[in-house]
């Protein structure tokens, strides 16, 4: 069974686990014991067009490790939409990563 077929049941299980954590005597400790890690990322949304259709790029950046974690492209038209994750180290990734560090994340 692939992940697309498993995800709904897994999400239901996770939400139930979170409900139980919130009901525990010490929810913070319970979450710390449950979770592997908590990562903080910053989202940059580069809006390219709006209306119908509209499209944009989303860059997820990890400020602690100073690295670009993911890039996604979204294309939306009236009552419909699609998302593509840009594969790491692909030609598209390399171009968009250079754009991000050259034009968006200016430190």
C-alpha positions in Angstrom: 0.0 0.0 0.0 1.4 3.4 -1.0 1.5 6.5 1.2 -1.4 8.2 -0.5 -3.6 5.3 0.6 -2.2 5.3 4.1 -2.2 9.1 4.9 -5.8 9.5 6.0 -5.6 6.8 8.6 -2.2 8.0 9.8 -3.5 11.6 10.2 -6.4 10.3 12.2 -4.0 8.4 14.4 -1.7 11.4 14.9 -4.7 13.7 15.7 -5.9 11.2 18.3 -2.4 11.0 19.8 -2.4 14.9 20.0 -5.8 14.9 21.7 -4.4 12.5 24.3 -1.3 14.6 24.8 -3.5 17.7 25.4 -5.5 15.7 28.0 -2.3 14.5 29.9 -1.2 16.0 33.2 1.8 17.7 31.5 1.1 18.2 27.8 4.5 19.8 27.1 6.4 16.8 28.6 4.1 14.4 26.9 4.7 16.1 23.5 8.5 16.1 24.1 8.3 12.4 24.8 6.2 11.7 21.7 7.9 13.8 19.1 11.2 13.2 17.4 12.1 16.9 17.0 10.6 20.4 16.5 12.1 22.2 13.5 11.6 25.9 12.8 11.5 27.0 9.2 10.7 30.3 7.6 8.3 30.4 4.6 8.9 32.7 1.7 6.1 33.0 -0.8 7.0 34.5 -4.2 3.7 35.4 -5.8 4.0 35.5 -9.6 0.4 36.1 -10.7 -3.1 36.3 -9.2 -6.7 35.9 -10.4 -7.4 33.0 -12.6 -5.0 31.5 -13.1 -2.5 32.4 -10.4 0.8 30.9 -9.5 3.6 31.2 -6.9 6.7 29.6 -5.5 7.1 28.7 -1.8 10.6 28.5 -0.3 11.0 26.8 3.1 14.2 28.0 4.8 15.9 26.7 8.0 17.4 29.7 9.6 19.2 27.7 12.3 21.1 25.6 9.7 21.1 28.4 7.1 19.8 26.1 4.4 16.9 25.9 1.9 14.9 22.9 2.8 12.2 22.7 0.1 10.8 24.6 -2.9 7.3 24.1 -4.2 5.4 25.6 -7.2 1.7 26.2 -7.0 -0.6 26.7 -10.0 -4.3 27.6 -9.3 -7.2 28.3 -11.5 -10.8 28.7 -10.6 -11.9 25.9 -8.2 -8.8 23.9 -9.0 -5.1 23.8 -8.1 -2.0 21.8 -8.3 1.3 21.7 -6.4 4.7 20.4 -7.4 7.6 19.8 -5.1 10.8 20.7 -6.8 13.2 17.7 -6.6 16.4 18.5 -4.7 19.4 19.0 -6.9 17.4 19.0 -10.1 18.1 21.7 -12.7 14.9 23.5 -11.5 16.1 23.3 -7.9 19.6 24.8 -8.8 18.1 27.7 -10.6 15.5 28.5 -8.0 18.0 28.0 -5.1 20.3 30.5 -6.8 17.4 32.9 -7.2 16.5 32.5 -3.5 20.0 33.2 -2.2 20.6 36.0 -4.7 17.4 37.9 -4.7 15.2 36.8 -1.8 17.4 35.9 1.2 19.6 39.0 1.3 21.7 38.9 4.4 
